């Protein structure tokens, strides 16, 4: 659940009014955007699960460094020698172990890239949920103001009816409008709870946790030059990092395949026992080496090289596609800024002025109630659209930040 604070404190001529609701309970905790991001980084369950992959990757490095165990065999026979004890140890002389470890480390780095990708996704979701909660508070404030206007209009209609200036029908219409505004206010208060629940889920907080949001829906996101964004995306984009790391993993795999072409050496040594006519104990040794005549990883190497070419092509294509997506997100963000400025500086003042003039005209007996209701509805719709544009600006910024792959604050 979310408790209101200064969520819309812009410098516009017609700022969004503060929510008309009960003061925050004593148990409500202050929460700004950075605090929400920090909480999610510590407590989000998706992040916690993703980070456990690092332990799996670390275990993979240990597995890659393991050395094969020796084998021991004992035999007894009727023939001489009657008994024998034998040890067998496989020795890799092509540096396979070091290359296995190198490949496992590259796979571990790939895990780090995947975890970082999820961290950026969670950051975007938390940012959108935080401003979604602020949007719900803004809608409650808007509906509370609409209810106050509807009640005032109802009082004016009642006074004019008692004076005999208007029929009772206008009083009924005004009362109906007040009832509708009251119902809308109740709905938006419930929507606050929905938005708060979504935020708590991302922060892994109990559903009943209440927050007093600190910040403003009108807080302008920081701006950056397109060239700088493109440069940062080329260096920090999770998509590019993932493909580049996949390429490194495959290169390490090729190196291991080449090392595997060097045959392993089987070192065998032991002792024969109980040959009464010749000896009681006699040493015995054997060396075995595989002959790389037929299978030399030819197909595996060809497959690895083809995979590397495919990854390189994907990397080039993704790099170009990423630049296009950054450009689109950048221009979308500026379009949202323009929309917010238009509503704040032009449309909202005009709608508010028309609403005031319509109410004054009705109070003076120069117009009927339908004209006032239409003006109020228009002004309220503009206010609602303005809130949507503010949230759209924050969502566009969150999307751009995720595409670039780095914090833009």
Buried (B, 14 or more C-beta within 10 A) or exposed (E): BBBBBEBBBBEBEBBBBBBBBEEBEEEBEEBBBEBBBEBBBEEBEBBEEBBEBBEEBBEBBEEBEEEEEEEEEEEEEEEEBBBBBBBBBBEBEBBBBBBBBBBBBBBBBBBBBBBBBBBBBBBBBBBBBBBBBBBBBBBBBBBBBBBBBBBBBBEBBBEBBEEEEBBEEBBBBBBEBBEEBBEBBEEBBEBBBBBBBBBBBBBBBEEEBBBBBBBBBBBEBEEBEEEEBBEBBBEBBBBBBBBBBBBBBBBBBBBBBBBBBBBBBBBBBBBBBBBEEEEEEEEEEEEEEEEEEEEBBEEBBEBBBEBBEEBBEBBEEBBEEBBEBBBEBBEBBBEBBEBBEEBBEEBBBBBBEBBEEBBEBBBEEEBBBEBBBEBBEBBBEBBBBBBBBBBBBBBBBBBBBBBBBBEBE
